[in-house]
Amino acid sequence: MKLTAVFIAAGLSALLLAGACAPTETPSGSGAEAPVQSAEASACAARGGQMQQVGRMQSWQCVIKYADAGKRCTDASQCQGQCEIPGNNGIAPGTTTSGVCQADSNRFGCRTTVKDGKAEATLCID
């Protein structure tokens, strides 16, 4: 009788393990699929933005292009976004410099901002 119970328990365990390995369906709206027209996407479009996948995680965010993109600046107060030094510049923090107004609201990547005519520390956001 004990041997039968052991076989039954082993058989049930094998069935449970096999069921746990079965693939499951991924819920819709996850991954790299384009977002459905949501309230957030509608609000983004109303502000002149576009939903884009950004950052290392490729999360959907509203990205708004700035009208003053590329304009020379020495401080963010002169821009819709940040005043930043383009490219991988290697300028030391505190160096007197000018920058250009940020192109859009996407905050990802490495950026060196300019505040009161001086370079700030470079910040990289993944």
C-alpha positions in Angstrom: 0.0 0.0 0.0 2.8 2.4 0.8 4.5 1.7 -2.5 1.3 2.6 -4.4 1.0 5.9 -2.5 4.6 6.8 -3.4 3.9 6.1 -7.1 0.7 8.2 -7.0 2.6 11.1 -5.3 5.4 10.9 -7.8 3.0 10.8 -10.7 1.1 13.9 -9.4 4.4 15.7 -8.9 5.5 15.0 -12.4 2.2 16.3 -13.8 2.5 19.5 -11.7 6.0 20.1 -12.9 5.1 19.5 -16.5 2.2 22.0 -16.2 4.5 24.6 -14.7 6.8 24.4 -17.8 3.9 25.1 -20.3 4.2 28.5 -22.0 1.8 31.1 -21.0 0.3 33.9 -23.1 1.9 37.3 -22.8 -0.8 39.9 -21.9 -1.5 42.4 -24.7 0.0 45.8 -24.5 3.4 44.7 -23.2 6.7 44.6 -24.8 7.5 46.5 -28.0 4.0 46.8 -29.3 2.8 50.3 -30.1 0.5 51.7 -27.3 -3.2 51.7 -27.9 -4.8 55.2 -28.2 -5.0 55.8 -24.4 -5.8 58.9 -22.4 -2.1 59.4 -21.9 -1.4 59.2 -25.7 -4.3 61.6 -26.4 -3.0 64.1 -23.8 0.5 63.8 -25.3 -0.8 64.5 -28.8 -2.8 67.5 -27.5 0.5 69.0 -26.2 2.2 68.5 -29.6 4.1 65.4 -28.5 4.5 61.9 -29.8 4.6 58.6 -27.8 8.1 57.1 -28.3 10.0 54.2 -26.8 13.0 55.7 -24.9 15.7 54.6 -22.6 17.3 51.2 -21.9 13.9 49.7 -21.0 12.3 51.1 -24.1 9.3 52.4 -22.1 6.7 54.5 -23.8 6.8 58.2 -23.0 5.5 61.4 -24.4 8.3 63.2 -26.2 7.7 66.9 -27.1 9.9 68.7 -29.7 11.0 72.2 -28.6 10.5 75.1 -31.0 13.8 76.7 -29.8 15.9 73.6 -30.4 19.5 74.4 -31.3 19.3 78.1 -30.2 22.5 79.3 -28.5 22.1 79.6 -24.7 24.0 80.0 -21.5 21.2 78.9 -19.1 18.0 76.8 -19.2 16.0 80.0 -18.5 16.6 80.9 -22.1 15.1 77.6 -23.4 11.9 75.6 -23.3 14.0 72.6 -22.1 17.6 72.5 -20.9 20.6 74.4 -22.2 23.2 71.7 -23.0 26.5 71.1 -24.7 26.0 68.8 -27.6 27.9 65.5 -28.1 30.4 63.7 -25.9 32.3 66.9 -25.1 34.7 66.2 -22.2 34.3 69.8 -20.9 35.2 69.9 -17.2 32.4 71.1 -14.8 32.8 74.8 -14.0 34.3 75.7 -17.4 32.8 78.9 -18.9 30.9 77.9 -22.1 27.7 78.2 -24.0 25.4 75.5 -25.2 22.3 75.0 -27.3 18.7 74.5 -26.3 17.6 70.9 -26.0 15.9 69.4 -29.0 13.0 67.6 -27.2 11.8 66.4 -23.8 13.6 63.0 -24.0 15.8 62.9 -20.9 17.7 59.7 -21.8 21.4 59.6 -22.8 24.5 61.5 -21.6 24.1 65.3 -21.3 26.2 68.2 -20.1 24.0 71.1 -19.1 25.0 74.7 -18.9 23.9 76.9 -16.0 24.8 80.6 -15.6 27.3 80.2 -18.5 29.2 77.3 -16.9 29.3 73.6 -17.7 27.7 71.3 -15.1 28.7 67.7 -14.5 27.7 65.3 -17.3 24.8 63.1 -16.4 23.9 59.9 -18.1 20.4 58.5 -17.8 19.6 55.0 -19.0 
